[in-house]
Amino acid sequence: MNKKRAISLGNLVFLIPVILLSVFMWNDYKRYIDEYKPSFERIYMLDEGKKLIGLAKHPVGEQYDVYLFDPDKENLITDTTIHTNFQAGLGPATYQQDGIIIPTYDDSYGLQINYFHSTGKVEELAQGTMHLPPSWSSNVYAWRGRLIVAGESPNSEWYIAQVKDGKLNKVNLGEKDQLPSRPVRIDEVHGSFKNDQAVPVFTVNLKDDRTAFVSGILDKNGDLSVLLQNKDEGTFAAQDRAGARFAKVFGFNNAKLVRENGNYPEEASFYNANENHWGAAVPTPKPVYQASVFLLNDEEVLIAGSTAEDELNGSVIGYVFNEKSGQFQDASALLEQLSYENLKNSDTEFYKNLGSDVLYYRGGDRTAGYVEMELQEAKVLSSDQVEKWLLTEAENKVSIQSFWNYYKQGGAIVINWSVWVFIILLTFLSVAVAPRMLAGSRMKKMRDGQHIQGRIIDMEESGLYVNEQPQVRFIVQFEDEGRMKEVEIKQVISYLSPIQIGDTVMISYDRKKHKAVFITEEDLKHAAQSSKPVIIENVILTRIEPHGKVNRGQALKLYFTAEGRDYTVPVVQPFGFEYRTGERAKLILIQGMARIFRYGGNGSTVKETDQLSLQGEVIHVQKMPIIIENKQLMLLEVMISRGADRIRKANSLFVPENLSVNVGAVIPVNMQKEDFQRETRLLQGKQGAAKVLSVHYDGTQGERPLAMITAEKDGITYHIKQTIEPVYGVVVGDELWIAYDEGTQEGIIINYSS
């Protein structure tokens, strides 16, 4: 009995500091949530600058907090929340009537079309009727004050929807008389939403293997305009014909588009899309150099740029130009407050309702502003300024998630409390599990399973502790063999681990046992160091799946088979080159991901000793609107170096969506020694423009087709043997910028035809 009392007294001694620390930590946690202030992801001016709306991700739950302010009084008028999921952000915004429309996406409700009025009223227009794939933002477009949505409903019905003047209209492409056959795929005609066409255009693949083109906007009756591609008509010719037809139907001048002219000093110019001919520069009141063109509404565009031909020597000016009346309005009172770099930021946007004198602005640097052009009154505010208007009134909610966010901050109180809690749990539960006993089993599971990307949708502690660290039960959602699945994974983590619900994770999944383990960065590093890439010989191309146009090429998903196992590889097929089923190839397997090592060709092999392993620095990144198997197509410009020799290459890659590739990143590059030596030698010689006379292909090296090109310059024929970038492609008649040797008549491509 005395022994039991001694044990109880000892436990009580341990409990006293835990109780005291718990009180201190609770008070500290309350101070933490009371001092929370939102960080605005975007802000927008409304009501001629009399209102401002700010949107911030809420730290607890899947939602955005939306605040409406009075900028003159610098106070909060009202606030609300809108649904979102953890990974989806904010879609493109459009100003309509007296408010602004901002789409978000929620896994349960689908696309949310949120209509914020300047009065504080909020409408959700979609009402759960539009579900989109995970890459939902690529299906939503803002164009001349409209919001356009193109997608497929859960019951496989393809549709195009438009929000204009605060009203949503939706057209089901499978309805009677819309199209001659059932649609099976819809894709944007590349660049048509960026003013390459007077009216945006979608390509629709039909069940009977025909192709239709439909307008990206609806007419006054809520109908689309449709054009069928003729049997013997080329794709680009059909696109041009559709563009001309739709421009006429909707009242746009296809022969006098205002577009950015890439020729120095880059003034905005008129462009005749019917004849593919550039006209004169737009006669702005003062010259606007290095100009950008922003589409505002059905009649107006903003031409903004520099006062000097070299933007470093000038300031930012701009004019709103009415394409129908030819009238200009000066917007320089707003633009002169912006930097030229911000003007060129891809996130910078301008908005204007037709008939209004107010031009609104949202900057990629989290700023917003407006200008009243009649009075030349302008104002620009930053998110930091707006965040100071909120005191402590908005975010003081006690919840498990906010406590977890607080706990992850660490601090002396949290650490001490955790230590004492661990002591108590060890004393009372006496749980000790040796993790080394499970290490061998885990590594085997990781090697034998399928490596798949998933998302954490739930997590909770199981009550078990290992070395004073909690075991957590995770629920991971992922796609496998075309179906969404969920699997439970238990893993011991640190309390200070940043893992949370919504995080993207890699798992190794055993289909037979329906079990999985996490794959960490350390696992991948260890696997990369301990295993070499695997070459898979004699694979057969069994199926080809198209995934839309990319410039003059076609994005494809290739299905290969070897020794009873299937592999998929996303590629871009340039014009004039063709992947064919039944052809044989050689694949390389790198950390479970298959890529083409060699396809087709004359069967010649490349010795490992003839290969150079180099490093390339990424100097430019362009995301292309193609995603295959959760990999986004990116066009990279890479500077490859070896000693004093440097080569610049354009290289397209399908990059996992959770992997960021930024300017300055260093990536591995393999080249044949002979090719590197030839290209560095030719780059030291002459350069100039040459016209392509013929193009022939000899398979691929990697996913880049190997081309034999003859090109003429000044009456001399040059021979080019080089892998080409498939996103650009090379076609007879193209004008290439090449480096060449007049003696050997060799050449290499430096820049492709524009």
C-alpha positions in Angstrom: 0.0 0.0 0.0 2.8 2.4 0.9 4.5 1.6 -2.4 1.4 2.5 -4.3 1.1 5.8 -2.4 4.7 6.6 -3.2 4.1 6.0 -6.9 0.9 8.1 -6.8 2.8 10.9 -5.0 5.6 10.7 -7.6 3.1 11.0 -10.4 1.5 14.0 -8.7 5.0 15.6 -8.6 5.3 15.1 -12.3 1.8 16.5 -12.9 2.3 19.8 -11.1 4.7 21.3 -13.7 2.5 19.9 -16.5 -0.6 21.7 -15.1 1.3 25.0 -14.6 2.9 24.9 -18.0 -0.5 24.0 -19.6 -2.0 27.2 -18.0 0.9 29.3 -19.2 0.7 27.8 -22.7 -3.1 28.3 -22.9 -2.7 32.0 -22.1 0.2 32.3 -24.7 -2.0 30.5 -27.3 -4.8 33.0 -26.6 -2.5 35.9 -27.2 -1.3 34.2 -30.4 -4.7 34.0 -32.0 -5.7 37.5 -30.7 -2.7 39.0 -32.5 -3.4 37.2 -35.7 -3.6 39.5 -38.8 -4.4 38.2 -42.3 -1.9 38.4 -45.1 -3.8 39.5 -48.2 -3.1 37.4 -51.3 -4.9 39.9 -53.5 -6.6 43.3 -53.1 -8.9 45.1 -55.6 -10.4 48.6 -55.8 -14.1 49.0 -56.3 -16.8 51.7 -56.6 -14.5 54.3 -58.3 -11.9 53.9 -55.5 -14.4 54.3 -52.7 -14.2 50.6 -51.7 -11.4 48.0 -51.5 -11.7 44.3 -51.2 -9.0 42.0 -49.8 -8.7 38.3 -49.8 -6.6 36.2 -47.4 -6.3 32.5 -46.8 -7.8 31.6 -43.5 -5.3 29.7 -41.2 -8.1 27.4 -40.0 -10.0 25.3 -42.5 -10.4 25.5 -46.2 -11.6 29.0 -47.0 -10.7 32.5 -47.9 -11.5 35.4 -45.6 -12.8 38.4 -47.6 -12.8 41.9 -46.2 -14.5 45.0 -47.6 -12.9 48.4 -46.6 -13.5 52.1 -46.9 -10.1 53.3 -48.2 -10.8 56.9 -47.2 -11.6 56.1 -43.6 -9.2 53.1 -43.6 -11.7 51.0 -41.7 -13.5 47.6 -42.2 -17.0 47.7 -43.5 -17.8 44.0 -43.5 -16.2 40.6 -43.8 -17.2 37.1 -45.0 -15.7 33.8 -46.1 -15.7 31.7 -49.3 -15.0 28.1 -49.9 -11.7 26.7 -51.3 -9.6 23.7 -51.0 -6.0 23.6 -49.6 -4.2 23.6 -53.0 -6.6 25.6 -55.2 -5.9 29.4 -55.2 -7.9 32.3 -56.7 -8.9 32.2 -60.3 -8.8 35.1 -62.8 -10.9 38.1 -61.8 -13.3 40.2 -63.9 -15.0 43.5 -63.1 -18.8 43.4 -63.9 -21.5 45.9 -63.2 -20.9 47.3 -59.7 -18.6 44.5 -58.4 -16.0 41.9 -59.1 -16.2 38.2 -59.9 -13.4 35.9 -58.4 -13.6 32.2 -58.9 -12.4 29.6 -56.4 -12.6 25.8 -56.3 -13.9 23.5 -53.6 -13.7 19.7 -53.7 -17.2 19.4 -52.4 -19.0 22.2 -54.3 -16.9 22.4 -57.5 -16.2 25.7 -59.1 -17.4 28.7 -57.0 -18.1 31.8 -59.0 -18.1 34.5 -56.3 -19.7 37.8 -57.2 -18.7 40.5 -54.8 -20.8 43.7 -54.9 -19.5 47.1 -53.7 -22.4 47.1 -51.2 -20.9 44.1 -49.4 -23.4 41.7 -50.9 -21.9 38.3 -52.1 -23.5 36.0 -54.6 -22.3 32.5 -55.7 -23.4 32.0 -59.2 -22.4 28.4 -60.0 -24.4 26.7 -57.2 -22.5 23.4 -57.4 -23.2 22.9 -61.1 -19.6 23.0 -62.5 -17.0 20.4 -61.4 -13.6 20.6 -62.9 -10.3 18.5 -62.8 -7.6 19.3 -60.2 -5.9 21.6 -62.6 -9.1 23.7 -62.6 -7.4 27.1 -63.1 -6.4 26.1 -66.7 -10.1 25.7 -67.6 -11.1 29.2 -66.4 -10.3 32.4 -68.4 -10.9 36.1 -68.1 -11.4 37.9 -71.4 -12.5 41.5 -72.1 -14.6 41.6 -68.9 -16.1 38.2 -69.2 -15.3 35.0 -67.2 -15.2 31.9 -69.4 -15.3 28.3 -68.2 -14.7 25.2 -70.3 -14.9 21.8 -68.8 -16.5 18.4 -68.4 -19.2 17.6 -65.9 -19.1 14.4 -63.7 -21.6 12.7 -66.1 -19.2 13.3 -69.1 -21.0 16.3 -70.6 -18.7 18.9 -72.1 -19.8 22.5 -71.7 -18.8 26.2 -72.1 -20.0 28.8 -69.6 -19.8 32.5 -69.7 -20.3 35.1 -66.9 -21.2 38.5 -68.3 -22.9 41.5 -66.7 -23.2 39.4 -63.5 -25.2 36.6 -65.2 -24.1 33.0 -65.8 -25.0 31.2 -69.0 -23.9 27.7 -69.8 -24.0 25.7 -73.1 -23.9 21.9 -73.1 -22.0 20.9 -76.2 -23.6 17.5 -76.4 -27.1 18.9 -76.7 -29.1 18.4 -79.9 -28.0 20.5 -82.9 -24.9 22.0 -81.1 -22.4 19.7 -82.9 -22.8 16.9 -85.5 -21.3 14.3 -83.2 -20.6 13.8 -79.5 -17.7 15.9 -78.2 -14.9 13.9 -76.5 -12.3 16.6 -75.8 -12.1 20.4 -75.7 -8.9 22.5 -75.8 -8.1 26.2 -76.1 -6.6 27.3 -79.4 -3.2 28.4 -78.1 -3.0 32.2 -77.8 -6.6 33.0 -78.7 -7.3 34.3 -75.3 -4.1 36.4 -75.6 -5.4 38.4 -78.6 -4.0 36.1 -81.3 -7.6 36.0 -82.5 -10.3 38.7 -82.3 -12.5 36.2 -80.5 -11.2 33.3 -78.3 -11.6 29.9 -79.9 -11.8 26.3 -78.6 -11.0 23.1 -80.6 -13.5 20.3 -80.0 -12.6 16.8 -81.0 -15.7 14.8 -82.0 -16.5 11.1 -81.6 -16.6 10.6 -85.4 -12.9 11.9 -85.6 -13.9 15.2 -87.0 -12.8 18.5 -85.5 -15.0 21.5 -84.7 -14.1 25.0 -83.6 -16.4 26.8 -81.2 -16.3 30.4 -80.0 -15.1 31.0 -76.5 -17.9 33.5 -75.8 -21.6 33.4 -76.2 -23.9 35.8 -78.1 -26.9 37.8 -76.7 -29.1 34.7 -76.9 -26.5 32.6 -74.9 -25.5 30.6 -78.0 -22.1 29.6 -79.4 -20.8 30.0 -82.9 -19.5 26.7 -84.5 -17.3 25.9 -87.5 -16.4 22.5 -88.7 -12.9 21.8 -90.1 -13.1 20.6 -93.7 -11.7 17.1 -94.5 -8.7 18.3 -96.6 -8.2 21.5 -94.6 -5.1 22.1 -92.5 -5.6 22.8 -88.8 -4.0 26.3 -88.9 -6.1 27.2 -91.9 -9.2 26.1 -90.1 -8.3 28.0 -87.0 -7.8 31.2 -89.1 -11.2 30.6 -90.9 -12.9 30.1 -87.5 -11.3 33.3 -86.1 -12.5 35.3 -89.1 -16.0 33.8 -88.9 -16.4 34.4 -85.1 -15.1 37.9 -85.4 -17.8 38.7 -87.9 -20.5 37.0 -85.8 -19.6 38.9 -82.6 -18.8 42.3 -84.3 -15.0 42.4 -83.8 -12.7 43.8 -86.5 -10.4 40.9 -87.4 -8.5 43.0 -89.8 -7.5 45.6 -87.3 -6.5 44.0 -84.0 -4.3 45.9 -81.6 -1.4 43.7 -80.7 2.1 43.8 -79.2 4.7 44.1 -81.9 7.9 42.3 -81.0 10.1 44.4 -83.3 12.2 47.0 -81.5 11.2 49.5 -80.1 8.0 47.4 -79.7 5.2 49.8 -80.2 1.6 48.5 -80.2 0.5 48.0 -83.8 -2.5 47.1 -85.9 -2.6 43.5 -87.1 -4.7 42.1 -90.0 -5.5 38.5 -88.9 -7.4 37.8 -92.1 -4.2 38.4 -94.2 -1.6 37.7 -91.4 -0.1 41.2 -92.0 1.2 43.8 -89.6 0.1 47.4 -90.1 1.1 50.7 -88.7 1.8 51.5 -85.1 -1.2 52.7 -83.1 -1.0 56.5 -83.1 -1.0 57.2 -79.4 -0.9 60.8 -78.3 2.7 60.3 -77.2 4.8 57.3 -78.3 4.6 54.2 -76.1 7.6 52.0 -76.4 8.2 48.4 -75.2 4.4 48.3 -75.0 2.1 45.8 -73.5 -1.6 45.5 -74.6 -4.3 44.7 -72.0 -7.8 43.7 -73.2 -10.4 45.7 -71.1 -13.8 45.3 -72.7 -15.5 44.7 -76.1 -14.3 48.0 -77.4 -11.2 49.1 -75.4 -7.7 48.1 -74.7 -4.9 49.6 -72.6 -1.6 50.3 -74.3 1.1 50.7 -71.6 4.8 51.0 -71.8 7.8 53.3 -71.6 8.3 56.9 -72.7 11.8 55.9 -74.0 12.8 53.3 -76.6 15.1 51.8 -73.8 12.7 51.4 -70.8 15.7 51.9 -68.4 15.8 55.6 -69.6 12.0 56.3 -69.4 9.0 56.2 -67.2 5.7 54.3 -67.5 2.9 55.9 -69.5 -0.2 54.5 -71.2 -3.6 55.2 -72.9 -6.9 53.5 -73.1 -7.7 53.1 -76.8 -11.3 52.6 -78.1 -10.9 50.3 -81.1 -14.3 51.4 -82.6 -14.1 55.2 -82.1 -10.4 55.6 -82.3 -10.4 57.8 -79.2 -7.7 57.8 -76.5 -7.9 58.4 -72.7 -4.8 59.2 -70.8 -4.1 56.7 -67.9 -0.6 57.9 -67.1 -1.6 59.4 -63.7 -1.9 55.8 -62.5 0.8 54.2 -64.6 3.5 56.7 -63.7 3.2 55.3 -60.1 4.2 51.8 -61.3 7.5 50.4 -62.2 8.1 49.0 -65.7 9.0 45.6 -64.1 5.6 45.4 -62.4 3.9 46.3 -65.7 5.6 43.3 -67.2 4.7 41.0 -64.3 2.4 38.2 -65.6 0.1 38.7 -62.6 -0.5 42.4 -63.3 -4.0 43.1 -64.6 -6.2 46.1 -65.6 -10.0 46.4 -65.7 -12.5 48.9 -67.1 -16.2 48.8 -67.6 -17.3 50.2 -71.0 -18.7 53.7 -70.6 -16.8 54.4 -67.4 -13.9 56.8 -67.0 -12.4 54.6 -64.2 -9.5 52.2 -64.9 -8.7 49.7 -62.2 -5.4 48.0 -61.6 -4.1 45.0 -59.6 -0.4 44.4 -59.4 1.7 41.3 -59.2 3.4 42.9 -56.2 0.2 42.7 -54.1 -0.9 46.3 -54.9 -4.1 47.7 -56.3 -5.2 51.1 -57.6 -7.4 53.1 -59.9 -7.4 56.3 -62.0 -10.4 58.5 -62.8 -9.1 59.5 -66.3 -11.4 62.5 -66.8 -10.0 64.2 -63.6 -6.6 62.5 -63.7 -7.0 61.4 -60.1 -5.2 58.2 -59.2 -4.4 56.1 -56.1 -2.3 53.0 -55.5 -2.3 51.0 -52.2 -0.2 48.1 -51.1 -1.4 45.0 -49.2 0.9 46.0 -46.3 -1.0 49.3 -45.9 -4.4 47.6 -46.0 -3.3 44.9 -43.4 -2.6 47.7 -40.9 -6.3 48.8 -41.1 -7.2 45.6 -39.3 -6.6 45.6 -35.5 -7.5 42.4 -33.7 -11.2 42.1 -34.6 -11.1 39.5 -37.3 -9.3 36.3 -36.3 -9.7 35.1 -32.7 -11.1 31.7 -33.1 -10.1 28.8 -30.8 -9.8 25.5 -32.7 -7.7 22.4 -33.0 -6.2 23.7 -36.3 -5.3 27.1 -34.9 -3.7 25.4 -31.8 -1.7 23.2 -34.2 -0.5 26.3 -36.1 0.5 27.9 -32.7 2.2 24.7 -31.6 4.3 24.5 -34.8 5.7 28.0 -33.9 7.7 26.3 -31.0 9.0 28.5 -28.3 10.2 27.9 -24.7 6.7 27.3 -23.2 5.8 24.8 -26.0 9.1 22.9 -25.7 9.0 22.7 -21.9 5.3 21.6 -21.9 6.1 19.0 -24.6 9.0 17.6 -22.5 6.9 17.2 -19.4 4.0 15.7 -21.3 6.4 13.2 -22.8 7.7 12.3 -19.3 4.1 11.8 -18.0 3.1 9.6 -20.9 6.3 7.5 -20.6 5.7 7.1 -16.9 2.0 6.2 -17.2 2.0 4.2 -20.4 5.6 2.8 -20.4 5.5 2.5 -24.2 8.8 1.9 -26.0 9.0 0.7 -29.5 12.3 0.2 -31.3 12.0 1.9 -34.7 15.0 0.1 -36.1 13.0 -3.2 -36.1 10.7 -1.6 -38.7 13.3 0.1 -40.9 14.0 -3.0 -43.0 10.3 -3.7 -43.6 9.7 -0.1 -44.5 12.5 0.0 -47.1 11.2 -3.2 -48.7 7.6 -1.7 -48.9 9.1 1.5 -50.5 10.9 -0.5 -53.1 8.1 -2.9 -54.0 5.2 -0.5 -54.2 4.0 2.0 -56.8 5.4 5.5 -56.3 2.3 7.8 -56.4 1.6 11.4 -55.5 -1.2 11.9 -53.0 -2.7 14.5 -50.6 -3.2 14.3 -46.8 -6.9 14.7 -46.1 -6.9 13.8 -42.4 -4.5 13.3 -39.6 -4.7 12.5 -35.8 -2.4 11.2 -33.1 -2.9 7.5 -32.4 -1.8 7.7 -28.7 1.4 5.8 -29.2 4.8 7.4 -28.6 8.3 6.4 -29.8 11.3 8.1 -28.3 9.0 10.9 -26.9 7.6 11.5 -30.4 3.9 10.8 -31.4 2.7 8.3 -33.9 0.2 10.0 -36.2 -2.5 8.3 -38.2 -2.7 9.9 -41.7 -5.4 9.4 -44.4 -3.9 10.0 -47.8 -6.0 10.4 -51.0 -4.5 9.6 -54.4 -5.4 8.5 -57.9 -4.4 4.9 -59.0 -5.4 3.2 -62.2 -7.9 5.9 -63.0 -9.7 5.7 -59.6 -9.5 7.9 -56.5 -8.4 5.9 -53.4 -7.7 6.5 -49.8 -5.1 4.7 -47.6 -4.2 4.9 -43.9 -0.5 5.4 -43.0 0.8 5.5 -39.5 4.1 7.2 -38.9 6.1 8.7 -36.0 6.7 12.4 -36.5 8.2 15.2 -34.5 5.8 17.7 -32.9 7.7 20.4 -34.7 7.1 18.7 -38.1 5.5 21.0 -40.6 3.2 18.3 -42.0 -0.5 19.3 -42.1 -3.7 18.5 -43.8 -3.7 19.4 -47.5 0.0 18.8 -48.0 1.1 16.9 -51.2 3.1 13.8 -50.4 4.8 10.9 -52.2 3.8 7.4 -51.2 4.8 3.8 -52.1 1.5 1.9 -52.6 1.1 -1.9 -52.6 -2.1 -2.6 -54.6 -2.4 -6.2 -53.5 -2.4 -5.4 -49.7 -3.9 -1.9 -50.1 -1.1 -0.5 -47.9 1.4 2.3 -48.3 4.4 4.1 -46.7 5.6 7.7 -47.1 8.6 8.4 -49.3 10.7 11.2 -47.9 13.3 13.5 -49.5 15.9 11.5 -47.6 14.6 8.2 -49.1 14.8 9.7 -52.6 18.3 11.0 -52.0 19.4 7.6 -50.7 17.8 5.9 -53.7 19.5 8.2 -56.1 22.9 7.6 -54.5 22.5 3.8 -54.2 20.9 3.1 -57.6 21.7 4.0 -61.2 19.2 4.7 -63.9 17.8 1.6 -65.5 17.9 1.2 -69.3 14.9 -0.7 -70.7 15.6 -2.2 -74.1 13.2 -3.2 -76.9 10.0 -1.5 -75.7 7.1 -1.3 -78.1 4.9 1.8 -78.5 1.3 0.3 -78.1 -0.9 3.4 -77.8 -0.9 7.1 -78.4 -3.2 9.5 -76.6 -3.5 13.2 -77.8 -3.6 15.9 -75.2 -3.9 19.1 -77.2 -1.9 21.5 -79.3 1.3 23.2 -78.2 2.3 25.9 -80.7 2.8 23.9 -84.0 3.2 20.6 -82.1 0.9 18.1 -80.4 1.1 17.0 -76.8 0.9 13.2 -76.5 0.9 10.5 -73.9 2.8 7.5 -75.2 2.1 4.0 -73.8 5.0 1.6 -74.1 5.1 -2.2 -73.2 8.1 -4.4 -72.4 8.2 -7.8 -70.8 4.6 -7.6 -69.6 5.0 -4.2 -67.9 3.5 -0.9 -69.1 5.2 2.5 -69.1 3.8 6.0 -70.0 5.8 8.9 -71.2 4.4 12.4 -72.0 6.0 14.1 -75.1 5.5 16.9 -77.6 5.4 15.8 -81.3 6.5 18.5 -83.7 4.9 19.1 -87.1 6.4 16.8 -89.6 7.5 14.1 -87.1 5.3 11.2 -86.1 5.3 8.7 -83.3 3.8 5.4 -84.5 2.3 2.5 -82.7 4.3 -0.7 -83.2 7.6 1.2 -83.3 10.4 0.1 -80.9 12.3 2.4 -78.5 14.7 2.3 -75.6 13.5 3.9 -72.3 15.5 5.0 -69.2 13.9 4.6 -65.8 15.0 7.3 -63.3 13.7 6.9 -59.7 10.6 5.1 -61.1 9.8 7.6 -63.8 10.2 6.5 -67.4 11.6 8.7 -70.2 12.6 8.0 -73.7 16.3 7.3 -74.2 16.1 6.7 -78.0 13.1 6.2 -80.3 13.2 5.1 -84.0 16.2 6.2 -86.1 18.7 4.1 -87.9 19.5 1.9 -85.0 22.9 3.6 -84.2 23.9 3.4 -80.6 25.5 6.0 -78.4 28.3 4.8 -76.1 28.4 5.9 -72.5 31.9 7.2 -73.0 30.6 9.5 -75.8 28.2 11.2 -73.4 29.0 14.3 -71.5 27.3 14.9 -68.1 26.9 18.6 -67.8 25.1 21.2 -65.7 22.7 23.8 -67.1 21.4 27.0 -65.4 17.8 27.8 -66.0 17.6 31.4 -67.3 14.0 31.5 -68.4 10.8 29.5 -67.5 7.5 29.5 -69.4 4.7 27.3 -68.2 2.7 25.8 -71.1 -1.1 25.1 -70.7 -0.6 21.3 -70.9 -0.7 18.9 -67.9 -0.3 15.1 -68.3 -0.3 12.7 -65.3 0.1 15.6 -62.8 3.1 16.9 -64.8 3.1 20.4 -66.3 4.8 21.1 -69.6 7.4 23.8 -69.1 9.6 25.5 -71.7 13.0 26.2 -70.2 15.9 28.2 -71.5 19.1 26.7 -70.2 22.7 27.9 -70.3 25.0 24.9 -70.5 28.6 25.4 -69.5 31.7 23.3 -69.7 34.8 25.3 -68.8 34.8 28.5 -70.8 32.3 27.1 -73.4 28.7 28.0 -73.1 25.6 26.9 -75.1 22.0 28.2 -74.7 19.3 25.6 -75.3 15.5 25.7 -75.4 14.3 22.5 -73.7 10.7 21.5 -72.9 10.1 19.2 -69.9 7.1 17.7 -68.2 7.7 18.6 -64.6 5.7 17.2 -61.6 3.3 19.9 -60.4 4.6 19.8 -56.9 8.2 20.5 -58.1 9.1 24.1 -58.7 11.6 25.0 -61.4 12.7 28.6 -61.1 15.2 30.9 -62.8 18.7 30.2 -61.4 18.0 26.5 -60.8 20.8 24.1 -61.9 19.7 20.9 -63.7 21.7 18.0 -65.1 22.1 17.9 -68.9 23.4 15.0 -71.0 24.9 15.7 -74.5 26.9 13.8 -77.0 30.5 14.9 -76.9 30.6 15.3 -80.7 27.5 17.5 -80.7 28.8 19.7 -77.9 32.1 20.2 -79.6 30.5 21.0 -83.0 28.0 23.5 -81.5 30.7 25.4 -79.4 32.9 25.5 -82.6 30.1 26.9 -84.8 29.0 29.4 -82.2 32.4 31.1 -82.5 31.8 31.7 -86.2 29.3 33.7 -88.2 25.6 34.0 -87.6 22.6 35.0 -89.7 19.2 34.2 -91.0 18.7 31.2 -93.3 15.6 29.8 -95.0 14.7 26.1 -94.5 14.7 24.1 -97.7 14.1 20.6 -96.3 13.6 18.7 -93.0 14.0 15.0 -92.4 14.0 13.1 -89.1 16.0 10.2 -87.8 14.1 9.2 -84.6 14.8 10.9 -81.3 17.5 11.4 -78.8 15.7 11.6 -75.5 12.3 13.2 -76.3 13.9 15.6 -78.8 13.6 14.6 -82.5 16.9 14.4 -84.4 16.5 16.5 -87.5 18.6 16.7 -90.7 17.9 20.2 -92.1 19.1 22.0 -95.2 18.9 25.8 -95.1 19.9 28.4 -97.6 21.7 31.7 -96.8 22.9 34.1 -99.5 22.8 31.3 -102.1 24.8 28.8 -100.0 23.2 25.6 -98.7 24.1 24.7 -95.1 23.5 21.3 -93.5 22.2 21.1 -89.9 22.1 17.9 -87.9 20.7 18.7 -84.5 18.0 17.7 -82.0 15.2 20.3 -82.2 12.9 21.7 -79.5 9.5 20.1 -80.4 7.4 22.9 -78.9 8.8 25.1 -81.7 9.4 22.6 -84.5 11.0 23.3 -87.9 9.0 23.5 -91.2 10.1 24.1 -94.8 10.0 27.8 -95.4 10.9 28.8 -91.8 13.5 31.5 -91.3 16.0 30.3 -88.7 18.8 32.2 -87.0 21.8 30.0 -87.4 25.5 29.8 -86.6 27.4 28.5 -89.7 30.8 27.6 -91.2 31.2 28.7 -94.8 34.0 26.2 -95.3 32.4 23.0 -94.1 28.8 24.3 -94.8 27.7 23.1 -91.4 25.1 25.0 -89.3 23.3 24.9 -86.0 20.0 26.5 -84.9 20.3 29.4 -82.5 16.7 30.8 -82.6 13.7 29.2 -84.2 11.2 30.9 -86.4 8.7 33.1 -84.6 
